[in-house]
Amino acid sequence: MTQTAPPPPRMTIADILRLGQSGRPWEFLSLGALALQEVPDNEALRFVFAANLARLGLGELAREQMGLLSEASRGHADVVALGRAAAALPPALMPAAERIGNAERAVAGLAARGVDLASALERWRGSQGGVEVFKTVDGNFIRRPAAETNARRWQGLFDGRAFAVQVCQRAVQLDPTFKRSIVFEGVDTPIMLLELAAAADRATAKTGFGYRARFVVVQRDSAEMLDGASLCDLSGFIADARSEWIVGGDAGERLRRMLDAQMTTNAAWMLVRNSWLRSKVEPDPNAMIQAQQSAATAEINRLRASIDAAYAGRDRAWWAERYAEAASGGPPLRVLVPTSRYTTVLKYVSADLVAALQRLGCEAELLMEPDDFSQLSMTHSLSVVDRLKPDLIVLANYPRSTTSGSFPANVPYITWLQDAMPHLFDAEVGRSLGDLDYLVGHLFIELFEKHEYPMERALAVSLVADDLKFHPAPVEPSLRERFACEVAMVSHQSETPEAMHDRIVAEHDHAPDIQAALRRIYPRIVAAVDDAMGYTVARRLREVCTEELGRVFGSSIPAKAMDVVYRGYAMPLGDRLMRHQTLGWAAEICDRRGWRLHLYGRGWEKHPTLARFAQGELNHGDELRAAYQCAAVQLHASSTTLVHQRIVECALSGGLCLCRLHYDALSGPRSAVQRVLINRKHDAVRDDGWLGWTIADHAEAMALASAMSAVGASYPDGYIWLPPNRIANLKRQAALHSEDHDATSLLGDLAEATFADHAGLEMTLGRAVNDEAWRGAVAAMIAGRARARFTHTALAGRMLALVSDDLLGQRAAERSIAGTVAGAAA
């Protein structure tokens, strides 16, 4: 036997009155309106109804309801007091001119977006003489036929704003980063739309990447849409490029076509339907979204099958023939370079690499989201692979196994390592690399020593710059006037070290022991940076992290914890401290000597002490080139390397970048000479087993000693000494070292282009600002070195040579492609 739930208890008038006296007007009003229709002569109920209207700031409506009371009741002290209070409230009635003006602005904005509602506006405007709209103190709206006192004929007797907030909270829980685009049906009232847009902005702003959720606003009835648009000024939201508007009787069909067209860039959608919707879109948008997602899944399966069939049998032997064919003048290599527009630098360097590959004769494409409101879907990635059939994929910072199957398992694949991202430091990722996987870029030692990355098929190179975008041709006079200054720095790292520390500590609120360790580490990072010339910052910070994490975990520190704290906190914070300390020196010097200091990049206008130097962000093109060229000096400060993209860009643009020197920056030239010496017979042995080479007997050692002495790092006893474990490491890690790591390969004489402290900075700045001939000579020397090795054209050629040489098993491929690079450079 089927049991049915008992019907809900019927509320009595007494129950409704008690609700009306509870201070919860929105819970009461709809019930009160219904009850008044049944018992219109219940004066106690009408008085409570009026009181709740007054509580919401609706003075006119409250007084109107009290006017319906009997003459005797109107004289009651409570009624008189309520009437006096209601009369003191500001008007809640929206003037018809204001509503019509809002609607007209919306229609004008929609016209600019290709939506013509001019005739609908004329019809709607003619109907507004019989409509009144009241706005409550909490931002809700009540609409009624003019002068209608029967509240049952009013619209909006519930807390729409509170309900909108609840809907937004559910949306955030469902998709915290709003990666799904939003179909929003129904603009009347606009509360829910605006609340959801604000929630999306708050969520996406946290990432700082620039992504914003796309809104597709759909409304079947244009008059209903204008009802909503009249309640507030929607012109800003309408003009926002992330919003699309589909209005009219055929809205359903147009929505379906739009969903189909955006399958590749917006395959994930969320439907939010305004609760006050009167005329629904047909067919149902939710069914359309489900159909699109099913179609996307089917398309993914079709594309995977097509790609699998195309790449079947493409082993190393097949690829060797393909690369040999391209090197001998056959069809050009097809190269795909995926990236994301939601990056600060990678989207630019990836595009520059594509251009360089094209200059070398490759058929190269950039795979990236088309706008700031799209997420790149699996469907789109696979469709590009299926069409292009790439012979090589180059992706910055993401090995093949971290791309969720977007790319074939048997196509040559280069991971272009640029940043120490946490996901890289994982032994499972290292083990996933196969014989068609290549590593190019910054080859972090930990990847190979701790995380099982293979050293084969690896090429150590530094970050490079685009040799077409950055060049020394004179900039336009207007740009020269705008960017002329004595000292400048380009950086997005405007967050202060203290704020960065606080932010990262707060991110570990689930791990108080780690938070405590970070707080202990912070002052020791400061000390390490202050002594950056005395000892290697990187090694000292590793020692500090090991010691402090040892207090948390004992002798068995999890590798992940070390990577998170050392790579994710200590090293970036040390870098930030060095940069901000250097800028503090520069600010003091510029203030004292009357020089102009320009800080370019995001967020400097909010810096507590350097905001007055902020000059805003620059486009990665003419503006940035002009900023490099028009400053007497650009500054570079980093706790890791002196071989940096900014320095190369500046040099190629005709500018001079002065770099802060530190102990770690000297490791490159030291290591280069050490690698030469360990292959020669040593000249001495110390009691502790260290081997020594007499500096005077080796030309390379003499050059190193001279360069080190010039920057205050001399060899006092005439020997270069190395411990046995250092020699073993140099031999074992030979494949990971490169001439690129040697700062002298870019800067030449370090004594000319570096400084180590406040006094050194002032001295070098003074020479650069006041001696134009010296400045020009040093800048030209660095530019020549940059063009020879540190450009995208050179990098593209080295990448192709790495893969070709490995596949063909001979140096002929490298010679062939190197010749192509030389020809392109010429």
Summary of the structure (lengths in Angstrom):
residues: 826
radius of gyration: 34.5
end to end distance: 90.9
largest distance: 118.0
contacts: 2666
relative contact order: 0.06
helix: 55%
strand: 12%
